[in-house]
Amino acid sequence: MLRNLLKILFPSFFEEPERARDKKGRLMGDDASTPTFNEAWVGGKAPVQQKAPPKKRGRPVGSKNKPAAKKRGRPKKNA
């Protein structure tokens, strides 16, 4: 409820970035000759990308720490 009220009072803080389009309605790309302004986004600033959470690392395939395999068949005779 508070968030909705803040959106009504301060809409500029909750606006999502919008991609820039040309006269035909196609998405525009960034011009590399202007390093301080990004033409691909309305307002000239690209949104900040969020980092992905770190992946859980399990035991790697083929690691030497895997459990010993059970032997199959009859046991060998000790001579």
Kinemage of the C-alpha trace (Angstrom):
@kinemage 1
@onewidth
@group {chain A} dominant
@subgroup {mainchain}
@vectorlist {calphas} color= white
{ca met a 1} P 0.000 0.000 0.000
{ca leu a 2} L 2.822 2.364 0.875
{ca arg a 3} L 4.612 1.494 -2.357
{ca asn a 4} L 1.476 2.309 -4.387
{ca leu a 5} L 1.145 5.649 -2.636
{ca leu a 6} L 4.794 6.463 -3.330
{ca lys a 7} L 4.289 5.532 -7.011
{ca ile a 8} L 1.425 8.025 -7.215
{ca leu a 9} L 3.365 10.817 -5.493
{ca phe a 10} L 6.785 10.186 -7.084
{ca pro a 11} L 6.308 8.389 -10.424
{ca ser a 12} L 9.773 9.277 -11.733
{ca phe a 13} L 11.448 7.103 -9.067
{ca phe a 14} L 9.547 3.979 -10.164
{ca glu a 15} L 9.809 4.319 -13.949
{ca glu a 16} L 11.442 1.434 -15.724
{ca pro a 17} L 13.989 2.247 -18.421
{ca glu a 18} L 12.626 2.209 -21.958
{ca arg a 19} L 14.412 1.218 -25.157
{ca ala a 20} L 14.742 3.940 -27.786
{ca arg a 21} L 13.045 3.436 -31.165
{ca asp a 22} L 13.556 5.026 -34.559
{ca lys a 23} L 10.844 6.584 -36.773
{ca lys a 24} L 9.798 3.165 -38.101
{ca gly a 25} L 9.400 1.732 -34.592
{ca arg a 26} L 12.530 -0.442 -34.660
{ca leu a 27} L 14.863 -0.627 -31.674
{ca met a 28} L 17.926 1.610 -31.964
{ca gly a 29} L 21.468 0.601 -31.148
{ca asp a 30} L 24.159 2.470 -29.265
{ca asp a 31} L 26.546 4.710 -31.196
{ca ala a 32} L 30.119 3.851 -30.177
{ca ser a 33} L 31.397 7.334 -31.098
{ca thr a 34} L 29.579 8.858 -28.085
{ca pro a 35} L 30.967 7.099 -24.976
{ca thr a 36} L 29.055 9.227 -22.436
{ca phe a 37} L 25.557 8.889 -23.952
{ca asn a 38} L 23.738 5.642 -24.754
{ca glu a 39} L 21.397 6.151 -27.714
{ca ala a 40} L 19.812 2.723 -27.259
{ca trp a 41} L 17.887 3.866 -24.168
{ca val a 42} L 15.478 6.772 -23.654
{ca gly a 43} L 17.251 9.286 -21.424
{ca gly a 44} L 20.703 8.111 -22.495
{ca lys a 45} L 21.427 5.815 -19.564
{ca ala a 46} L 21.199 2.020 -19.648
{ca pro a 47} L 19.690 0.168 -16.668
{ca val a 48} L 22.054 -1.439 -14.192
{ca gln a 49} L 22.154 -5.203 -14.631
{ca gln a 50} L 21.699 -7.257 -11.499
{ca lys a 51} L 24.264 -9.907 -10.721
{ca ala a 52} L 23.096 -13.495 -10.824
{ca pro a 53} L 23.279 -15.398 -7.540
{ca pro a 54} L 26.337 -17.663 -7.279
{ca lys a 55} L 25.828 -21.193 -8.515
{ca lys a 56} L 25.938 -24.035 -6.048
{ca arg a 57} L 28.986 -26.145 -6.646
{ca gly a 58} L 28.681 -29.857 -6.181
{ca arg a 59} L 31.240 -32.556 -6.598
{ca pro a 60} L 32.815 -32.174 -10.051
{ca val a 61} L 32.372 -34.984 -12.532
{ca gly a 62} L 35.277 -37.428 -12.436
{ca ser a 63} L 36.606 -36.238 -9.096
{ca lys a 64} L 38.769 -38.530 -7.006
{ca asn a 65} L 36.603 -38.086 -3.923
{ca lys a 66} L 33.790 -40.279 -5.167
{ca pro a 67} L 32.778 -43.301 -3.091
{ca ala a 68} L 34.413 -46.632 -3.867
{ca ala a 69} L 32.401 -48.865 -6.158
{ca lys a 70} L 31.137 -52.134 -4.700
{ca lys a 71} L 32.940 -55.182 -6.009
{ca arg a 72} L 30.730 -57.608 -7.848
{ca gly a 73} L 30.952 -61.377 -8.134
{ca arg a 74} L 32.722 -63.975 -6.029
{ca pro a 75} L 35.589 -62.906 -3.794
{ca lys a 76} L 39.105 -63.988 -4.829
{ca lys a 77} L 40.713 -66.962 -3.089
{ca asn a 78} L 43.737 -66.148 -0.973
{ca ala a 79} L 46.502 -68.613 -1.841
